[in-house]
Amino acid sequence: MEQMEYRNLAAFEEIFSENLSYKDNRALIFHFLYLADSYGYDVDLAELIEKYSRDFRINLSQDNEILNVTLSMIQLRQEIDQKILPFLSNWRFDRIGTITKLILRIGIWDLEHSGKDHAMVINGCIELAKCFSEKDAYKFINGVLDEYYKSNIAIKS
């Protein structure tokens, strides 16, 4: 499988959030979730996004999908974590790496709220894992999200 390429978000031209692809959008959300997590979620996300936008020349309005989705993921993270637990065969949640947890949260949130096709969501999370997570974490993420989808989303369809 060919690995998707993410837009170079640090490129010199100004980037407008409205022009980002789904995968670039989720890569930005991943970065903001990682930043929020590194501050223990005790940070003003809007300020953090504004600084990031200035530093990387990304034009993000204060009322945009990226901010709204990131805020929703942060607010629902404990609920999402509870939804992940039943799918962690032979794993304890506290032993999973931060990046893997963040990608799982993105995947569960997207499966439930984005309206995107499940294959697109899961593949997007696999690609995020290949770029940012431990070597074989993408396999774990694929398994958890696929089982979650089959057990919670597909049976409702």
Secondary structure as a PSIPRED ss2 file (coil, helix, strand):
# PSIPRED VFORMAT (PSIPRED V4.0)

   1 M C   1.000  0.000  0.000
   2 E C   1.000  0.000  0.000
   3 Q C   1.000  0.000  0.000
   4 M C   1.000  0.000  0.000
   5 E C   1.000  0.000  0.000
   6 Y C   1.000  0.000  0.000
   7 R C   1.000  0.000  0.000
   8 N C   1.000  0.000  0.000
   9 L C   1.000  0.000  0.000
  10 A C   1.000  0.000  0.000
  11 A C   1.000  0.000  0.000
  12 F C   1.000  0.000  0.000
  13 E C   1.000  0.000  0.000
  14 E C   1.000  0.000  0.000
  15 I E   0.000  0.000  1.000
  16 F E   0.000  0.000  1.000
  17 S H   0.000  1.000  0.000
  18 E H   0.000  1.000  0.000
  19 N H   0.000  1.000  0.000
  20 L C   1.000  0.000  0.000
  21 S C   1.000  0.000  0.000
  22 Y H   0.000  1.000  0.000
  23 K H   0.000  1.000  0.000
  24 D H   0.000  1.000  0.000
  25 N H   0.000  1.000  0.000
  26 R H   0.000  1.000  0.000
  27 A H   0.000  1.000  0.000
  28 L H   0.000  1.000  0.000
  29 I H   0.000  1.000  0.000
  30 F H   0.000  1.000  0.000
  31 H H   0.000  1.000  0.000
  32 F H   0.000  1.000  0.000
  33 L H   0.000  1.000  0.000
  34 Y H   0.000  1.000  0.000
  35 L H   0.000  1.000  0.000
  36 A H   0.000  1.000  0.000
  37 D H   0.000  1.000  0.000
  38 S H   0.000  1.000  0.000
  39 Y C   1.000  0.000  0.000
  40 G C   1.000  0.000  0.000
  41 Y C   1.000  0.000  0.000
  42 D C   1.000  0.000  0.000
  43 V C   1.000  0.000  0.000
  44 D C   1.000  0.000  0.000
  45 L H   0.000  1.000  0.000
  46 A H   0.000  1.000  0.000
  47 E H   0.000  1.000  0.000
  48 L H   0.000  1.000  0.000
  49 I H   0.000  1.000  0.000
  50 E H   0.000  1.000  0.000
  51 K H   0.000  1.000  0.000
  52 Y H   0.000  1.000  0.000
  53 S H   0.000  1.000  0.000
  54 R H   0.000  1.000  0.000
  55 D H   0.000  1.000  0.000
  56 F H   0.000  1.000  0.000
  57 R C   1.000  0.000  0.000
  58 I E   0.000  0.000  1.000
  59 N E   0.000  0.000  1.000
  60 L C   1.000  0.000  0.000
  61 S C   1.000  0.000  0.000
  62 Q C   1.000  0.000  0.000
  63 D C   1.000  0.000  0.000
  64 N C   1.000  0.000  0.000
  65 E H   0.000  1.000  0.000
  66 I H   0.000  1.000  0.000
  67 L H   0.000  1.000  0.000
  68 N H   0.000  1.000  0.000
  69 V H   0.000  1.000  0.000
  70 T H   0.000  1.000  0.000
  71 L H   0.000  1.000  0.000
  72 S H   0.000  1.000  0.000
  73 M H   0.000  1.000  0.000
  74 I H   0.000  1.000  0.000
  75 Q H   0.000  1.000  0.000
  76 L C   1.000  0.000  0.000
  77 R H   0.000  1.000  0.000
  78 Q H   0.000  1.000  0.000
  79 E H   0.000  1.000  0.000
  80 I H   0.000  1.000  0.000
  81 D H   0.000  1.000  0.000
  82 Q H   0.000  1.000  0.000
  83 K H   0.000  1.000  0.000
  84 I H   0.000  1.000  0.000
  85 L H   0.000  1.000  0.000
  86 P H   0.000  1.000  0.000
  87 F H   0.000  1.000  0.000
  88 L C   1.000  0.000  0.000
  89 S C   1.000  0.000  0.000
  90 N C   1.000  0.000  0.000
  91 W C   1.000  0.000  0.000
  92 R C   1.000  0.000  0.000
  93 F H   0.000  1.000  0.000
  94 D H   0.000  1.000  0.000
  95 R H   0.000  1.000  0.000
  96 I C   1.000  0.000  0.000
  97 G C   1.000  0.000  0.000
  98 T H   0.000  1.000  0.000
  99 I H   0.000  1.000  0.000
 100 T H   0.000  1.000  0.000
 101 K H   0.000  1.000  0.000
 102 L H   0.000  1.000  0.000
 103 I H   0.000  1.000  0.000
 104 L H   0.000  1.000  0.000
 105 R H   0.000  1.000  0.000
 106 I H   0.000  1.000  0.000
 107 G H   0.000  1.000  0.000
 108 I H   0.000  1.000  0.000
 109 W H   0.000  1.000  0.000
 110 D H   0.000  1.000  0.000
 111 L H   0.000  1.000  0.000
 112 E H   0.000  1.000  0.000
 113 H H   0.000  1.000  0.000
 114 S C   1.000  0.000  0.000
 115 G C   1.000  0.000  0.000
 116 K C   1.000  0.000  0.000
 117 D C   1.000  0.000  0.000
 118 H H   0.000  1.000  0.000
 119 A H   0.000  1.000  0.000
 120 M H   0.000  1.000  0.000
 121 V H   0.000  1.000  0.000
 122 I H   0.000  1.000  0.000
 123 N H   0.000  1.000  0.000
 124 G H   0.000  1.000  0.000
 125 C H   0.000  1.000  0.000
 126 I H   0.000  1.000  0.000
 127 E H   0.000  1.000  0.000
 128 L H   0.000  1.000  0.000
 129 A H   0.000  1.000  0.000
 130 K H   0.000  1.000  0.000
 131 C H   0.000  1.000  0.000
 132 F H   0.000  1.000  0.000
 133 S C   1.000  0.000  0.000
 134 E C   1.000  0.000  0.000
 135 K C   1.000  0.000  0.000
 136 D C   1.000  0.000  0.000
 137 A H   0.000  1.000  0.000
 138 Y H   0.000  1.000  0.000
 139 K H   0.000  1.000  0.000
 140 F H   0.000  1.000  0.000
 141 I H   0.000  1.000  0.000
 142 N H   0.000  1.000  0.000
 143 G H   0.000  1.000  0.000
 144 V H   0.000  1.000  0.000
 145 L H   0.000  1.000  0.000
 146 D H   0.000  1.000  0.000
 147 E H   0.000  1.000  0.000
 148 Y H   0.000  1.000  0.000
 149 Y H   0.000  1.000  0.000
 150 K H   0.000  1.000  0.000
 151 S H   0.000  1.000  0.000
 152 N H   0.000  1.000  0.000
 153 I H   0.000  1.000  0.000
 154 A H   0.000  1.000  0.000
 155 I H   0.000  1.000  0.000
 156 K H   0.000  1.000  0.000
 157 S C   1.000  0.000  0.000
